[in-house]
């Protein structure tokens, strides 16, 4: 099957039987638009969902009390459920057509695969739209730097979808560390014990670690060229979509980006970590095509003022050694992700998705007097972004914070791809000891795609 070309917005009638393809366009610069529209707290935000088949759809539902004016997905099969939820929303297949034609738009929620986050977020910011983008923010380090810069310059409201950042657990952990609950922290173990094995899940044999050779037809209503976006051209296969695209280097950031963006968030926040100076990785099942089955990545962070250097070890597809403070054979919990902070006065363990922190051993937890809650508590991560767009409170995880956090995860992935130790010159955005690693700092887009910077 070949994709049907189209150069117009899809009507609800057309959507039932046709697919739109790439159309020539130009993004209206922000200086022409005059910047984001002022929205009173009592007024509803006009929002579009871009990528609505999975987490993007769930995020959009969280903003459902606003005006959802448009739905955009390269796979129109994903839009059916959302059209029932938002029957008045206009339907698009190409985000560029959406930004060009939807003149009433204030903001977008992006829930596409990782490799298209940056180009969509950048285009939206340049068009003067507020942006909520799912984690991880982007696919390479250059994109992270460019998005943070664009957010500063366009002054739109931005937010990355690290929902735990707005939850009480992360804020409590930061308060406890600041309070000195475990003293000076020099070492951290963080993990996600999940794995992408077998690669491609139900669509792929566990014996394979290269691209599938069969070339099934592209499903009806999927624009495969748009799905690929800036990634290198390859034939459609269901192991990519709707399969396990996160497992593929060209499309996803693996467990490091998928869960690391969540798990490392409160650690980076609490310890005020900047950029690491070196990252070393060892992997199991590493190939040029897919993320490894498991890996251990060690980051070395320098001192920050009076705060000491920190060694942070990331475990994926496995877990760190169990601390001796866990008595009676208990194991570290939180299979989807957790962190163990080792301080001069004790240890603290925390999970993601709202799991409350606790001190080790249990006696330390029982004796600890909690400090006052000095960090504002937030009701709803998406709703926080909506309120920030209306000027009533600051965004919880703007790109100014989210981009450096994502960069740390991306540096871990570069070390994994090299299966070696890399030395990072953050100021010059350069790996200094392995020049060949720099091809992963800024990946090459295929012809016809640009970040617009």
C-alpha positions as CSV (number, residue, x, y, z in Angstrom):
1,X,0.0,0.0,0.0
2,X,1.1,3.6,-0.7
3,X,0.1,6.6,1.4
4,X,-2.5,8.8,-0.2
5,X,-1.2,12.4,-0.6
6,X,-3.3,15.2,0.6
7,X,-2.8,18.9,1.1
8,X,-5.7,19.8,3.2
9,X,-7.2,19.4,6.7
10,X,-9.3,16.2,7.0
11,X,-13.0,16.6,7.6
12,X,-14.7,14.1,9.9
13,X,-16.3,12.5,6.8
14,X,-12.9,12.2,5.0
15,X,-11.3,10.8,8.2
16,X,-13.5,7.7,8.0
17,X,-12.1,6.6,4.7
18,X,-8.9,8.5,3.7
19,X,-5.5,9.4,5.0
20,X,-3.6,12.7,4.7
21,X,0.1,12.9,3.8
22,X,2.8,15.5,3.9
23,X,1.9,19.0,2.5
24,X,4.1,21.9,1.8
25,X,3.8,24.6,4.5
26,X,5.4,27.3,6.4
27,X,5.2,28.0,10.2
28,X,4.1,31.5,11.0
29,X,7.0,33.0,13.1
30,X,6.1,34.0,16.7
31,X,7.1,37.6,16.1
32,X,4.4,37.8,13.4
33,X,1.8,36.2,15.7
34,X,2.7,38.6,18.5
35,X,3.4,35.8,21.1
36,X,1.0,33.7,23.0
37,X,-2.5,34.9,23.5
38,X,-3.3,36.2,27.0
39,X,-5.8,33.9,28.6
40,X,-7.8,34.9,31.7
41,X,-8.0,32.3,34.5
42,X,-11.8,32.0,33.9
43,X,-11.3,31.5,30.1
44,X,-10.8,28.1,28.6
45,X,-7.6,27.2,26.8
46,X,-7.8,26.1,23.2
47,X,-5.7,22.9,23.1
48,X,-4.7,20.4,20.4
49,X,-3.5,16.8,21.0
50,X,-0.7,15.7,18.8
51,X,-0.2,11.9,19.1
52,X,-3.3,10.8,21.0
53,X,-3.2,7.0,20.8
54,X,-1.5,6.3,24.2
55,X,-0.1,8.5,26.9
56,X,-0.8,11.6,24.8
57,X,-4.5,10.7,24.9
58,X,-4.4,10.2,28.6
59,X,-2.7,13.6,29.0
60,X,-5.4,15.2,26.8
61,X,-8.1,13.7,28.9
62,X,-6.5,15.4,32.0
63,X,-7.1,18.7,30.2
64,X,-10.6,17.8,29.0
65,X,-12.3,20.6,30.8
66,X,-10.6,23.0,28.5
67,X,-11.5,23.4,24.8
68,X,-9.9,20.6,22.9
69,X,-10.2,22.1,19.4
70,X,-8.1,19.6,17.4
71,X,-6.8,16.1,17.3
72,X,-3.7,15.1,15.3
73,X,-2.2,11.6,14.8
74,X,-0.3,10.1,11.9
75,X,-2.3,7.0,12.5
76,X,-6.0,7.9,12.2
77,X,-6.9,4.5,13.7
78,X,-5.8,6.1,17.0
79,X,-8.3,9.0,16.9
80,X,-11.6,7.2,17.0
81,X,-11.9,7.0,20.8
82,X,-10.8,10.6,21.2
83,X,-13.4,11.8,18.7
84,X,-16.1,10.4,20.8
85,X,-14.6,12.2,23.8
86,X,-14.1,15.4,21.9
87,X,-16.7,15.4,19.0
88,X,-16.1,19.0,18.0
89,X,-12.4,18.7,17.6
90,X,-11.0,19.1,14.0
91,X,-9.0,16.1,12.7
92,X,-5.4,16.4,11.3
93,X,-2.8,13.9,10.4
94,X,0.2,16.3,9.9
95,X,1.1,18.5,12.9
96,X,2.4,21.1,10.4
97,X,-1.0,21.5,8.8
98,X,-2.5,21.8,12.3
99,X,-0.1,24.6,13.3
100,X,-0.6,26.4,10.0
101,X,-4.4,26.1,9.8
102,X,-5.8,26.1,13.4
103,X,-5.7,29.8,14.0
104,X,-7.6,29.6,17.3
105,X,-5.0,27.4,18.9
106,X,-3.3,28.3,22.2
107,X,-1.5,25.2,23.3
108,X,-0.5,21.6,22.3
109,X,0.0,18.4,24.1
110,X,2.5,16.1,22.5
111,X,2.4,12.3,23.0
112,X,4.2,11.0,19.9
113,X,7.2,8.6,19.8
114,X,10.4,10.1,21.3
115,X,12.1,10.8,17.9
116,X,9.5,13.3,16.9
117,X,9.1,15.2,20.1
118,X,11.7,17.9,19.3
119,X,10.5,18.8,15.8
120,X,6.9,19.1,17.0
121,X,7.7,21.0,20.2
122,X,10.0,23.4,18.4
123,X,7.5,24.1,15.6
124,X,4.8,24.7,18.2
125,X,6.9,27.1,20.3
126,X,8.0,29.0,17.1
127,X,4.3,29.4,16.3
128,X,3.7,30.9,19.8
129,X,1.9,27.9,21.3
130,X,2.3,26.7,24.9
131,X,3.7,23.1,24.9
132,X,3.2,20.1,27.1
133,X,5.5,17.3,25.9
134,X,5.7,13.7,27.2
135,X,8.9,12.4,28.5
136,X,11.6,12.0,27.5
137,X,11.7,15.5,26.1
138,X,13.7,14.6,22.9
139,X,16.0,12.1,21.2
140,X,19.5,13.7,21.3
141,X,21.5,16.2,23.3
142,X,21.4,18.9,20.7
143,X,17.6,18.8,20.6
144,X,17.6,19.2,24.4
145,X,19.7,22.3,24.3
146,X,17.7,23.8,21.4
147,X,14.4,23.2,23.0
148,X,15.5,24.9,26.3
149,X,16.8,27.9,24.3
150,X,13.6,28.2,22.3
151,X,11.5,28.1,25.5
152,X,13.5,31.0,26.9
153,X,13.2,33.0,23.7
154,X,9.6,32.4,22.9
155,X,8.4,32.8,26.5
156,X,5.7,30.2,26.0
157,X,4.7,27.9,29.0
158,X,6.3,24.5,28.8
159,X,6.0,21.3,30.7
160,X,7.5,17.8,30.4
161,X,5.3,14.8,31.4
162,X,7.2,13.7,34.5
163,X,4.1,13.4,36.5
164,X,5.9,12.4,39.7
165,X,7.6,15.8,39.8
166,X,4.3,17.3,40.8
167,X,3.5,14.6,43.4
168,X,3.9,14.9,47.2
169,X,6.5,12.0,47.4
170,X,9.1,13.8,45.2
171,X,8.6,17.1,47.1
172,X,8.9,15.3,50.4
173,X,12.1,13.7,49.4
174,X,13.7,17.0,48.4
175,X,12.6,18.5,51.7
176,X,14.1,15.6,53.7
177,X,17.4,15.7,51.8
178,X,17.6,19.5,52.3
179,X,16.7,18.9,56.0
180,X,19.8,16.7,56.3
181,X,17.8,13.5,57.0
182,X,20.7,11.3,55.8
183,X,23.5,13.8,55.9
184,X,25.9,14.4,53.0
185,X,25.1,12.3,49.9
186,X,28.0,11.1,47.8
187,X,26.5,7.9,46.2
188,X,23.2,6.9,44.6
189,X,21.9,3.7,43.1
190,X,18.9,4.1,40.8
191,X,17.2,1.4,38.7
192,X,14.4,0.0,36.6
193,X,14.3,-3.8,36.7
194,X,12.1,-4.0,33.6
195,X,13.4,-5.0,30.2
196,X,12.3,-4.8,26.6
197,X,13.2,-8.5,26.2
198,X,12.2,-10.0,23.8
199,X,12.9,-7.1,21.5
200,X,9.6,-6.1,19.8
201,X,7.6,-8.1,22.4
202,X,4.8,-10.0,20.7
203,X,5.9,-9.1,17.2
204,X,9.4,-10.4,17.3
205,X,11.3,-13.6,18.0
206,X,13.7,-13.3,21.0
207,X,16.4,-14.8,18.7
208,X,16.5,-11.7,16.6
209,X,18.4,-8.5,17.3
210,X,18.3,-6.9,13.8
211,X,15.6,-5.4,11.6
212,X,12.8,-7.8,10.5
213,X,13.1,-8.8,6.9
214,X,9.4,-9.1,6.0
215,X,7.7,-6.0,4.6
216,X,4.0,-6.2,5.4
217,X,1.6,-3.6,3.8
218,X,1.2,-0.3,5.7
219,X,-2.1,-0.3,7.6
220,X,-5.0,1.7,6.3
221,X,-5.1,5.2,7.7
222,X,-1.4,5.2,8.8
223,X,1.0,7.6,7.1
224,X,4.2,5.8,7.6
225,X,6.4,8.6,6.1
226,X,5.0,11.0,8.7
227,X,5.5,8.4,11.5
228,X,9.1,8.1,10.6
229,X,9.5,11.9,10.6
230,X,13.2,12.8,10.8
231,X,14.4,9.1,11.3
232,X,16.1,7.2,8.5
233,X,13.8,5.6,6.0
234,X,12.9,2.0,6.6
235,X,9.9,-0.2,5.6
236,X,6.9,-0.4,7.9
237,X,6.7,-3.3,10.3
238,X,4.3,-3.8,13.3
239,X,7.3,-4.2,15.6
240,X,7.8,-0.5,15.3
241,X,4.2,0.7,15.3
242,X,2.1,-0.2,17.1
243,X,4.8,-2.4,18.6
244,X,7.8,-1.6,20.8
245,X,9.3,1.4,19.1
246,X,10.9,2.4,22.4
247,X,13.3,-0.5,22.1
248,X,14.8,0.9,18.8
249,X,17.7,3.4,18.8
250,X,16.2,5.3,15.8
251,X,12.9,5.9,17.6
252,X,13.1,5.6,21.4
253,X,15.4,6.3,24.3
254,X,15.0,2.9,25.9
255,X,14.6,2.3,29.6
256,X,17.1,5.1,30.3
257,X,14.7,7.7,28.8
258,X,11.4,5.8,29.5
259,X,11.9,5.2,33.2
260,X,15.1,7.1,33.9
261,X,13.4,10.4,33.2
262,X,11.0,9.6,36.1
263,X,13.4,7.9,38.5
264,X,16.3,10.3,38.2
265,X,14.1,13.3,38.5
266,X,13.8,13.6,42.3
267,X,17.5,12.7,42.7
268,X,18.6,15.4,40.3
269,X,16.3,17.8,42.0
270,X,17.2,17.0,45.6
271,X,21.0,16.9,45.0
272,X,21.1,19.9,42.7
273,X,23.0,17.8,40.1
274,X,24.3,19.6,37.0
275,X,25.9,17.8,34.1
276,X,28.1,14.7,34.7
277,X,31.8,14.9,33.8
278,X,32.0,11.2,32.8
279,X,29.7,8.3,32.1
280,X,30.6,4.7,31.9
281,X,28.4,1.9,30.7
282,X,28.4,-1.9,30.4
283,X,25.6,-3.6,28.5
284,X,24.1,-7.0,27.9
285,X,22.5,-7.7,24.5
286,X,23.7,-4.4,22.9
287,X,23.3,-4.1,19.1
288,X,23.4,-1.2,16.6
289,X,19.6,-1.4,16.2
290,X,18.1,-2.0,19.7
291,X,18.6,-0.9,23.2
292,X,20.4,-3.5,25.4
293,X,18.5,-6.1,27.5
294,X,20.2,-4.8,30.6
295,X,22.9,-2.3,31.4
296,X,24.7,-0.6,34.3
297,X,25.6,3.1,33.7
298,X,27.8,5.0,36.2
299,X,27.7,8.9,36.2
300,X,30.3,11.0,37.9
301,X,28.9,14.4,39.0
302,X,31.3,17.1,40.2
303,X,30.9,19.1,43.5
304,X,28.3,21.9,43.4
305,X,29.3,24.7,45.8
306,X,29.4,23.1,49.3
307,X,27.7,19.9,48.0
308,X,30.1,17.0,47.4
309,X,30.7,15.0,44.2
310,X,28.2,12.3,43.5
311,X,28.6,8.9,41.9
312,X,25.2,7.8,40.5
313,X,24.8,4.2,39.2
314,X,21.9,3.4,37.0
315,X,20.7,-0.2,36.7
316,X,18.2,-1.2,33.9
317,X,16.9,-4.7,33.4
318,X,18.4,-5.5,36.9
319,X,18.6,-4.1,40.4
320,X,21.5,-2.8,42.6
321,X,22.7,-4.9,45.6
322,X,20.2,-4.9,48.4
323,X,21.4,-2.6,51.3
324,X,22.2,-4.4,54.6
325,X,19.7,-2.1,56.4
326,X,16.8,-4.1,54.8
327,X,16.5,-6.9,57.4
328,X,14.8,-10.3,57.2
329,X,15.6,-10.8,53.5
330,X,13.5,-7.9,52.3
331,X,14.2,-6.7,48.8
332,X,14.3,-3.3,47.2
333,X,10.8,-2.7,45.9
334,X,9.6,-0.4,43.1
335,X,10.2,-2.7,40.0
336,X,9.3,0.2,37.6
337,X,12.0,2.4,39.1
338,X,13.5,3.5,42.4
339,X,16.5,5.2,43.9
340,X,18.7,4.5,47.0
341,X,20.5,7.6,48.3
342,X,23.5,6.8,50.5
343,X,24.3,9.5,53.0
344,X,26.8,10.1,55.8
345,X,24.1,9.7,58.4
346,X,21.9,7.0,56.7
347,X,20.1,5.9,53.6
348,X,16.8,6.9,51.8
349,X,14.9,4.9,49.3
350,X,12.2,6.2,47.0
351,X,10.2,5.0,44.0
352,X,8.4,6.7,41.2
353,X,4.7,7.4,40.6
354,X,4.0,8.8,44.0
355,X,5.7,6.1,46.1
356,X,6.6,7.7,49.4
357,X,10.2,8.0,50.4
358,X,11.5,6.1,53.5
359,X,14.6,6.1,55.6
360,X,16.6,2.9,56.2
361,X,16.6,1.1,58.6
362,X,13.0,1.2,59.8
363,X,14.1,2.5,63.2
364,X,15.5,5.6,61.5
365,X,12.2,6.2,59.8
366,X,10.3,5.8,63.0
367,X,12.6,8.3,64.8
368,X,12.7,10.9,62.1
369,X,10.8,14.2,62.7
370,X,9.5,15.3,59.3
371,X,10.4,18.9,58.3
372,X,7.8,21.5,57.4
373,X,6.5,21.3,53.8
374,X,8.3,24.2,52.2
375,X,7.8,23.3,48.6
376,X,4.3,24.2,47.2
377,X,2.1,21.2,46.6
378,X,0.5,20.8,43.2
379,X,-2.9,19.4,42.1
380,X,-2.4,17.6,38.9
381,X,0.6,17.8,36.6
382,X,-1.3,18.5,33.4
383,X,-3.7,20.9,35.2
384,X,-0.7,22.7,36.7
385,X,0.5,23.3,33.1
386,X,-3.0,24.6,32.2
387,X,-3.0,27.0,35.1
388,X,0.5,28.1,34.2
389,X,-0.7,28.9,30.7
390,X,-3.3,31.1,32.3
391,X,-0.7,32.8,34.5
392,X,-2.0,31.6,37.9
393,X,1.0,29.5,39.0
394,X,4.4,28.5,37.6
395,X,4.8,25.3,35.6
396,X,6.2,22.4,37.7
397,X,8.7,20.9,35.2
398,X,9.3,23.5,32.4
399,X,11.8,22.8,29.7
400,X,14.4,24.8,31.6
401,X,14.5,22.0,34.1
402,X,13.3,19.1,31.9
403,X,16.0,19.6,29.2
404,X,19.0,19.1,31.5
405,X,17.3,16.1,33.1
406,X,16.7,14.6,29.7
407,X,20.3,15.4,28.7
408,X,21.6,13.3,31.6
409,X,19.5,10.3,30.4
410,X,20.7,10.8,26.8
411,X,24.4,10.9,27.9
412,X,23.7,7.5,29.6
413,X,22.5,6.2,26.2
414,X,25.6,7.5,24.4
415,X,27.8,5.6,26.9
416,X,25.7,2.5,26.3
417,X,26.0,2.8,22.6
418,X,29.8,3.1,22.9
419,X,29.8,0.4,25.6
420,X,32.6,2.5,27.2
421,X,33.5,5.4,29.4
422,X,32.9,8.8,27.9
423,X,34.1,12.2,29.2
424,X,31.6,15.0,28.7
425,X,32.5,18.7,28.1
426,X,29.1,20.2,28.9
427,X,30.1,23.7,28.0
428,X,31.1,22.8,24.5
429,X,28.5,19.9,24.2
430,X,31.2,17.5,23.2
431,X,32.6,14.0,24.1
432,X,36.3,14.6,24.5
433,X,37.9,11.1,24.8
434,X,35.9,9.3,22.1
435,X,35.4,11.6,19.1
436,X,33.3,8.9,17.3
437,X,30.7,9.2,20.1
438,X,29.8,12.8,19.0
439,X,27.7,11.5,16.1
440,X,25.1,10.6,18.8
441,X,25.2,14.1,20.4
442,X,23.4,15.5,17.3
443,X,21.9,12.9,15.0
444,X,21.4,13.6,11.3
445,X,17.8,14.1,10.1
446,X,16.8,12.6,6.9
447,X,16.2,15.0,4.0
448,X,13.1,17.1,4.2
449,X,13.2,17.5,8.0
450,X,14.7,20.2,10.1
451,X,14.6,21.4,13.7
452,X,14.3,24.9,12.4
453,X,17.3,26.4,14.3
